[in-house]
Amino acid sequence: MAYLQHNDDAIHGQAEDSCGIDNTFDDEDGDEDIVEQSIQPQETYYPGINVCIVCEKRPPYLANGRSYPTCGLTCARVFERLRNSTALPIQPSSPSSSDGSTALRIVTQRNPPFRRISSSIASPSSRRHSAVDNLTQRLDSLAVQNSPIRTEPASRQVNNFLPCVVCLVGYCRNDKYVTCTIACAEKLCKTGSANPTMCNYCHRHGKVTGKNQCEQCIELAKVACLLCKSRPKFKRYHLCGKTCKTIATKLTPLILEAPAGHATYEFVENKFKDSWKYPGTSVPTVKNIFKIIEGKDFLEPYDKYKKLVGNEVFRYHGTTRQCTLGSGNNTQLCANTACALCSILKTSFKTSLANPGGAFGPGIYSSSASNKAYSYTSSGSGAIILTKVILGIVRAVSGWKEVTACPPGSHSVVFDRQNGSLNETIVYSDDAIRPVFLITF
């Protein structure tokens, strides 16, 4: 009997597929979406600051030994707008402040004023980096009063942001968004913008013929969030931030198409081609690829099992379907209980439904060879699910029926038939496997 740690095709780094169901997307404020790192000031270090220079209430954000001048994303955005003062109209307010200087206020419809940066924060300190002093002095010169935005009834409010692309009435929350509220963001994700002829990334320019984007956004769309399609996906994940994660998990079970040319599409397609191991056979053409979105309750048992057992890998599972899910524009799961594909996406894999007469007992079967999984798709009329599987300690076998249940001391069984070109991977726990991507032909 041979026991081994089976580590081929292990999931590491950029191969991670989770959409961040846990706290991965959480920022220090906990009240806004994660956005690109560009919202933070360009300077890397801000030594000597012990309180946020915008709200003056919370300590500055610290990450990997680096300190920032603000406490989180909300104050960082205000800080960035104040640094680049030409981005928003600023008017002097009356009367003058008590220290004799003329206080400034941002006149905007959606952003409330913040307290004036105190002179103690703005004062130079020998312990702080000179860049900090320059920034705080600039903030002091652009400080806003802690008073209502409109002090005169006839005063006209100005908003420098563009109108919401969904309702066309409100203004975008800031220049990182194309909608005014969470409600409009949800409508954008479900039904698109008010004008379907516009670029589906920026929503401000017409589409290029044969594309869904304008000329400027074609490249940006290759790394766009798979749900809103209007912001870059966050690092190795497939959504852009907490708002889209929340919207997506409310709609589960859900599949989101990764269009051809998208980074996610290319990752899955290349992996499928590289995993085709059977000599003398051609790799079938992939038509559609979808990211499978799972709810928190769906993922928690798997995550607990992963922490306990470890050894996570990608594996392929071929299956049939009784509907057209994944073909054309159909992303709606069917209600047919005989549809194997939709049943898996609704409940994941169930050992209780496994064939007791299977070659290695009633387990959940998958393969490291995409060609092996494809053989179960009825010549491509079905579908392949790229799964993530927890192997733990692997029992390697060399023949059929060598084991018919999970052997004591191991968590999975692997039969590398014909040098792996017909690999069989079997797990015996429901918590050891989850669907990640859907591939149709």
C-alpha positions as CSV (number, residue, x, y, z in Angstrom):
1,M,0.0,0.0,0.0
2,A,1.4,3.3,-1.0
3,Y,0.5,6.6,0.7
4,L,1.6,9.9,-0.7
5,Q,1.0,13.6,-0.7
6,H,-0.5,14.2,-4.1
7,N,0.5,17.8,-5.1
8,D,0.1,18.1,-8.9
9,D,-2.0,21.0,-10.1
10,A,-2.1,22.4,-6.6
11,I,-3.9,25.7,-6.2
12,H,-1.5,28.5,-5.2
13,G,-1.5,32.3,-5.6
14,Q,-3.0,33.5,-8.8
15,A,-4.8,30.2,-9.3
16,E,-7.1,31.0,-6.4
17,D,-10.7,31.2,-7.6
18,S,-12.7,32.3,-4.6
19,C,-14.7,35.4,-4.8
20,G,-13.8,36.4,-1.3
21,I,-16.8,35.1,0.8
22,D,-14.8,35.7,4.0
23,N,-13.2,38.9,5.0
24,T,-10.8,39.1,2.1
25,F,-12.5,42.1,0.6
26,D,-13.0,44.0,3.9
27,D,-11.2,47.3,4.2
28,E,-10.3,49.1,7.4
29,D,-13.5,51.2,7.3
30,G,-15.7,48.3,6.6
31,D,-18.2,50.6,4.8
32,E,-17.0,50.8,1.2
33,D,-15.9,48.6,-1.6
34,I,-12.3,47.7,-2.2
35,V,-11.0,49.7,-5.1
36,E,-7.7,50.0,-6.9
37,Q,-4.8,50.9,-4.8
38,S,-4.5,54.2,-6.7
39,I,-6.9,55.9,-4.3
40,Q,-4.1,55.9,-1.7
41,P,-1.6,58.8,-2.0
42,Q,1.4,58.2,-4.2
43,E,3.9,58.4,-1.3
44,T,4.5,55.1,0.3
45,Y,5.5,56.0,3.9
46,Y,4.1,58.5,6.3
47,P,6.1,58.2,9.5
48,G,5.0,60.3,12.5
49,I,1.3,60.3,11.9
50,N,-0.7,58.8,14.8
51,V,-4.2,59.9,13.8
52,C,-6.1,60.1,10.5
53,I,-5.4,63.6,9.0
54,V,-8.9,63.8,7.6
55,C,-11.3,62.7,10.3
56,E,-8.8,63.1,13.2
57,K,-10.7,60.3,15.0
58,R,-9.1,57.0,14.1
59,P,-5.6,55.8,13.9
60,P,-4.0,55.7,10.4
61,Y,-4.2,52.5,8.3
62,L,-1.2,50.2,8.6
63,A,-0.3,47.4,6.2
64,N,2.8,45.4,5.7
65,G,4.9,47.8,7.8
66,R,3.6,50.8,5.9
67,S,1.6,53.6,7.4
68,Y,-0.9,55.8,5.5
69,P,-2.1,59.3,6.3
70,T,-5.8,58.2,6.5
71,C,-7.7,55.6,8.5
72,G,-9.4,53.9,5.6
73,L,-10.9,54.2,2.1
74,T,-13.6,56.8,2.9
75,C,-11.1,59.3,4.3
76,A,-8.6,58.3,1.6
77,R,-11.0,59.4,-1.1
78,V,-11.6,62.7,0.6
79,F,-7.9,63.1,1.0
80,E,-7.2,62.4,-2.6
81,R,-9.9,64.9,-3.7
82,L,-8.4,67.6,-1.5
83,R,-4.9,66.9,-2.8
84,N,-6.1,67.3,-6.3
85,S,-8.2,70.3,-5.6
86,T,-9.0,71.0,-9.2
87,A,-11.2,67.9,-9.3
88,L,-13.9,69.6,-7.3
89,P,-15.2,73.2,-7.2
90,I,-14.2,75.0,-4.0
91,Q,-15.7,78.3,-2.8
92,P,-14.9,80.5,0.1
93,S,-17.5,80.5,2.9
94,S,-18.5,83.4,5.0
95,P,-17.7,84.5,7.6
96,S,-14.0,83.9,8.0
97,S,-12.8,81.4,10.5
98,S,-11.8,82.3,14.0
99,D,-8.1,82.2,13.3
100,G,-8.4,84.9,10.6
101,S,-8.0,82.7,7.6
102,T,-10.7,82.1,5.1
103,A,-12.1,78.6,5.5
104,L,-12.9,76.7,2.3
105,R,-15.8,74.4,1.7
106,I,-16.5,71.8,-1.0
107,V,-19.8,72.5,-2.7
108,T,-21.1,69.1,-3.6
109,Q,-24.5,67.4,-3.6
110,R,-23.4,64.0,-2.3
111,N,-20.3,64.4,-0.2
112,P,-20.8,65.9,3.3
113,P,-18.3,68.4,4.7
114,F,-15.5,67.3,7.0
115,R,-14.1,69.1,10.0
116,R,-11.2,71.4,9.4
117,I,-7.9,69.8,9.8
118,S,-6.5,71.1,13.2
119,S,-3.4,73.2,13.3
120,S,-1.8,70.7,15.5
121,I,-2.0,68.1,12.8
122,A,-0.9,70.5,10.1
123,S,2.1,71.8,12.1
124,P,5.5,70.5,11.0
125,S,7.1,67.8,13.2
126,S,10.7,66.8,13.2
127,R,9.6,63.2,13.6
128,R,7.6,63.1,10.4
129,H,8.5,62.8,6.8
130,S,8.7,66.1,4.9
131,A,6.1,64.8,2.5
132,V,3.6,64.5,5.4
133,D,4.1,68.1,6.3
134,N,3.6,69.2,2.7
135,L,0.4,67.2,2.5
136,T,-1.0,68.3,5.8
137,Q,-0.3,71.9,5.0
138,R,-2.0,71.5,1.7
139,L,-5.0,69.9,3.5
140,D,-5.1,72.8,5.9
141,S,-5.2,75.3,3.1
142,L,-8.1,73.3,1.6
143,A,-9.9,72.5,4.9
144,V,-13.7,72.5,5.0
145,Q,-16.0,73.8,7.7
146,N,-18.1,71.6,9.9
147,S,-21.3,73.4,8.8
148,P,-24.2,72.6,6.5
149,I,-23.3,72.6,2.8
150,R,-26.0,75.2,2.0
151,T,-26.0,78.2,4.3
152,E,-27.9,80.4,2.0
153,P,-31.3,79.3,0.5
154,A,-30.5,80.7,-2.9
155,S,-27.0,79.1,-3.0
156,R,-26.7,76.7,-5.9
157,Q,-25.2,73.3,-5.3
158,V,-22.7,71.9,-7.8
159,N,-21.8,68.3,-8.5
160,N,-18.7,67.5,-10.5
161,F,-19.6,63.8,-11.0
162,L,-21.4,62.3,-14.0
163,P,-25.0,61.2,-13.9
164,C,-25.9,57.6,-12.9
165,V,-26.0,55.4,-16.0
166,V,-29.0,53.5,-14.6
167,C,-31.5,56.0,-13.3
168,L,-30.0,59.0,-15.2
169,V,-31.2,61.3,-12.3
170,G,-28.7,60.9,-9.5
171,Y,-25.0,61.5,-9.6
172,C,-22.3,58.8,-9.4
173,R,-20.9,58.2,-5.9
174,N,-17.5,59.2,-7.1
175,D,-15.3,58.9,-10.2
176,K,-14.8,55.2,-9.5
177,Y,-18.4,54.4,-10.0
178,V,-21.0,54.6,-12.8
179,T,-24.1,54.5,-10.5
180,C,-25.4,56.7,-7.7
181,T,-26.7,54.2,-5.2
182,I,-26.4,50.5,-4.2
183,A,-29.9,50.0,-5.7
184,C,-28.8,51.3,-9.0
185,A,-25.6,49.2,-8.9
186,E,-27.8,46.1,-8.4
187,K,-30.0,47.1,-11.3
188,L,-26.9,47.6,-13.4
189,C,-25.7,44.0,-12.5
190,K,-29.1,42.5,-13.3
191,T,-30.3,44.3,-16.4
192,G,-27.6,46.7,-17.5
193,S,-27.6,50.4,-18.0
194,A,-30.4,52.6,-19.4
195,N,-28.7,52.8,-22.8
196,P,-27.6,49.4,-24.1
197,T,-25.9,51.0,-27.1
198,M,-23.2,52.4,-24.8
199,C,-19.9,50.8,-23.8
200,N,-20.6,48.2,-21.0
201,Y,-17.5,49.3,-19.1
202,C,-17.5,53.1,-19.0
203,H,-21.1,53.6,-20.2
204,R,-20.1,57.0,-21.6
205,H,-19.1,56.2,-25.2
206,G,-20.7,54.2,-28.0
207,K,-19.6,50.6,-28.6
208,V,-17.1,49.6,-31.3
209,T,-18.8,47.5,-34.0
210,G,-18.8,43.9,-33.0
211,K,-17.7,44.7,-29.4
212,N,-19.4,45.5,-26.1
213,Q,-17.0,48.3,-25.3
214,C,-15.8,51.6,-26.7
215,E,-12.3,51.8,-28.2
216,Q,-10.8,53.1,-25.0
217,C,-12.2,50.3,-22.8
218,I,-11.6,47.2,-24.8
219,E,-8.4,46.4,-23.0
220,L,-9.8,47.4,-19.6
221,A,-12.7,45.0,-20.1
222,K,-10.3,42.0,-20.2
223,V,-9.8,42.3,-16.5
224,A,-13.3,43.6,-15.6
225,C,-15.5,42.4,-12.7
226,L,-17.6,39.6,-14.1
227,L,-20.8,41.0,-12.5
228,C,-20.9,44.8,-13.0
229,K,-18.4,44.7,-15.8
230,S,-17.6,48.4,-15.0
231,R,-14.6,48.2,-12.7
232,P,-11.4,46.1,-12.6
233,K,-11.7,42.8,-10.8
234,F,-9.8,42.8,-7.5
235,K,-6.4,41.1,-7.9
236,R,-6.8,37.3,-8.3
237,Y,-10.6,37.4,-7.7
238,H,-13.3,37.6,-10.2
239,L,-15.4,40.4,-8.7
240,C,-14.4,44.0,-8.0
241,G,-15.3,44.4,-4.4
242,K,-17.8,44.0,-1.5
243,T,-20.8,45.6,-3.3
244,C,-20.6,43.1,-6.2
245,K,-19.8,40.3,-3.9
246,T,-22.9,41.0,-1.8
247,I,-25.1,41.4,-4.9
248,A,-23.8,38.2,-6.4
249,T,-24.2,36.0,-3.3
250,K,-27.8,37.2,-3.0
251,L,-28.5,35.7,-6.4
252,T,-26.9,32.3,-5.9
253,P,-26.8,29.7,-7.4
254,L,-25.4,31.9,-10.1
255,I,-23.1,31.6,-13.1
256,L,-21.4,34.6,-14.6
257,E,-20.0,34.5,-18.1
258,A,-16.3,35.2,-18.7
259,P,-16.3,36.4,-22.3
260,A,-13.7,35.3,-24.7
261,G,-10.6,37.4,-24.3
262,H,-11.2,38.0,-20.6
263,A,-8.4,37.0,-18.2
264,T,-10.6,34.5,-16.5
265,Y,-11.7,32.9,-19.8
266,E,-8.1,32.6,-20.9
267,F,-7.0,31.1,-17.6
268,V,-9.7,28.3,-17.7
269,E,-9.3,27.7,-21.5
270,N,-5.5,27.3,-21.3
271,K,-5.8,25.1,-18.2
272,F,-8.3,22.9,-20.1
273,K,-6.0,22.6,-23.1
274,D,-2.9,21.9,-21.0
275,S,-4.8,19.1,-19.1
276,W,-5.8,17.3,-22.3
277,K,-3.5,14.2,-21.9
278,Y,-4.9,11.6,-24.2
279,P,-2.6,11.2,-27.3
280,G,-4.0,11.1,-30.8
281,T,-7.2,13.0,-29.9
282,S,-7.9,16.7,-30.7
283,V,-8.9,19.1,-28.0
284,P,-12.5,20.2,-28.5
285,T,-13.3,23.9,-29.0
286,V,-14.5,25.7,-25.9
287,K,-17.5,27.9,-26.6
288,N,-18.5,29.3,-23.2
289,I,-16.9,29.7,-19.8
290,F,-18.7,30.8,-16.6
291,K,-17.6,31.5,-13.0
292,I,-19.8,29.7,-10.6
293,I,-20.8,31.9,-7.7
294,E,-21.4,30.2,-4.3
295,G,-23.1,31.5,-1.2
296,K,-21.4,31.7,2.2
297,D,-23.3,28.6,3.5
298,F,-22.2,26.7,0.5
299,L,-18.5,27.5,1.0
300,E,-18.1,27.4,4.8
301,P,-18.0,23.6,5.2
302,Y,-15.5,23.4,2.3
303,D,-13.3,26.1,3.8
304,K,-13.3,24.3,7.2
305,Y,-12.4,21.0,5.6
306,K,-9.6,22.7,3.6
307,K,-8.1,24.1,6.8
308,L,-8.3,20.8,8.5
309,V,-7.1,18.5,5.7
310,G,-5.3,20.7,3.1
311,N,-3.8,19.7,-0.3
312,E,-6.2,21.6,-2.6
313,V,-6.1,21.0,-6.4
314,F,-8.1,21.6,-9.5
315,R,-10.0,18.6,-11.0
316,Y,-12.4,18.1,-13.9
317,H,-15.8,16.6,-13.7
318,G,-17.8,15.8,-16.8
319,T,-21.6,15.6,-16.7
320,T,-24.8,15.7,-18.7
321,R,-27.5,18.3,-18.8
322,Q,-31.2,18.3,-19.6
323,C,-31.3,22.0,-20.4
324,T,-29.4,24.6,-22.4
325,L,-27.6,26.1,-19.4
326,G,-24.3,27.6,-20.5
327,S,-25.3,27.7,-24.2
328,G,-26.1,30.9,-26.0
329,N,-27.2,33.5,-23.4
330,N,-28.9,31.0,-21.0
331,T,-27.6,31.4,-17.4
332,Q,-30.8,30.3,-15.7
333,L,-30.7,26.9,-13.9
334,C,-33.6,24.6,-14.8
335,A,-36.0,23.0,-12.4
336,N,-35.6,19.5,-13.8
337,T,-34.4,17.2,-11.0
338,A,-33.0,14.8,-13.6
339,C,-30.6,17.5,-14.9
340,A,-27.3,16.5,-13.4
341,L,-25.6,19.8,-14.2
342,C,-28.1,22.1,-12.5
343,S,-28.4,19.7,-9.5
344,I,-24.7,20.0,-8.9
345,L,-24.7,23.8,-9.2
346,K,-27.6,23.9,-6.7
347,T,-26.3,21.5,-4.0
348,S,-22.7,20.8,-5.0
349,F,-21.7,17.1,-5.1
350,K,-23.4,14.5,-2.9
351,T,-21.9,11.2,-1.9
352,S,-25.4,10.0,-1.0
353,L,-26.1,10.1,-4.8
354,A,-22.9,8.3,-5.7
355,N,-23.0,4.9,-7.5
356,P,-22.3,2.2,-5.0
357,G,-21.0,0.0,-7.8
358,G,-18.3,2.6,-8.7
359,A,-14.8,1.2,-9.4
360,F,-13.5,2.5,-6.1
361,G,-16.8,2.6,-4.2
362,P,-19.4,5.3,-3.6
363,G,-17.4,8.4,-3.9
364,I,-17.2,11.6,-5.9
365,Y,-15.1,11.1,-9.1
366,S,-13.1,13.7,-11.0
367,S,-9.9,13.7,-13.0
368,S,-6.8,15.7,-13.5
369,A,-7.1,14.9,-17.3
370,S,-9.7,17.1,-19.0
371,N,-10.0,14.5,-21.8
372,K,-11.2,11.9,-19.2
373,A,-13.9,14.3,-17.9
374,Y,-14.9,15.1,-21.5
375,S,-15.8,11.5,-22.1
376,Y,-18.7,11.9,-19.7
377,T,-20.3,14.8,-21.5
378,S,-22.0,12.8,-24.2
379,S,-19.6,14.1,-26.9
380,G,-19.8,17.6,-25.7
381,S,-23.6,18.0,-25.4
382,G,-23.1,18.1,-21.6
383,A,-20.6,20.2,-19.8
384,I,-17.4,20.1,-17.8
385,I,-17.1,21.5,-14.3
386,L,-13.7,22.6,-13.2
387,T,-13.7,21.9,-9.5
388,K,-11.5,22.6,-6.5
389,V,-10.8,19.4,-4.5
390,I,-9.3,18.8,-1.1
391,L,-7.1,15.6,-1.5
392,G,-5.4,15.6,1.9
393,I,-3.4,12.4,2.3
394,V,-3.8,10.4,-1.0
395,R,-3.9,6.7,-1.3
396,A,-2.4,5.8,-4.7
397,V,-3.8,2.6,-6.3
398,S,-2.7,0.7,-9.3
399,G,-5.8,-1.3,-10.2
400,W,-9.6,-1.4,-10.3
401,K,-11.4,-2.3,-7.0
402,E,-8.1,-2.2,-5.1
403,V,-10.1,-0.2,-2.6
404,T,-13.9,0.3,-2.4
405,A,-14.0,2.9,0.3
406,C,-11.8,5.6,1.7
407,P,-8.8,3.8,3.3
408,P,-8.1,4.5,6.9
409,G,-5.5,7.2,7.3
410,S,-6.1,8.8,4.0
411,H,-8.6,11.3,2.5
412,S,-8.7,10.4,-1.2
413,V,-7.8,7.8,-3.7
414,V,-5.9,8.4,-7.0
415,F,-5.6,5.9,-9.9
416,D,-3.1,7.4,-12.4
417,R,-4.2,5.1,-15.2
418,Q,-2.1,5.2,-18.4
419,N,0.4,7.6,-16.8
420,G,-2.3,10.0,-15.8
421,S,-4.0,10.4,-19.2
422,L,-7.0,8.6,-17.7
423,N,-6.6,9.8,-14.2
424,E,-9.3,8.9,-11.6
425,T,-9.5,11.0,-8.4
426,I,-12.0,10.0,-5.8
427,V,-13.0,11.8,-2.6
428,Y,-15.5,10.5,-0.1
429,S,-16.7,13.6,1.7
430,D,-19.2,16.1,0.4
431,D,-17.1,18.9,1.9
432,A,-14.0,17.9,-0.1
433,I,-15.2,19.3,-3.5
434,R,-16.9,22.4,-4.9
435,P,-17.7,23.5,-8.4
436,V,-15.7,26.6,-9.6
437,F,-16.0,27.0,-13.4
438,L,-18.5,25.8,-16.0
439,I,-17.2,24.9,-19.5
440,T,-19.5,24.2,-22.4
441,F,-18.7,23.2,-26.0
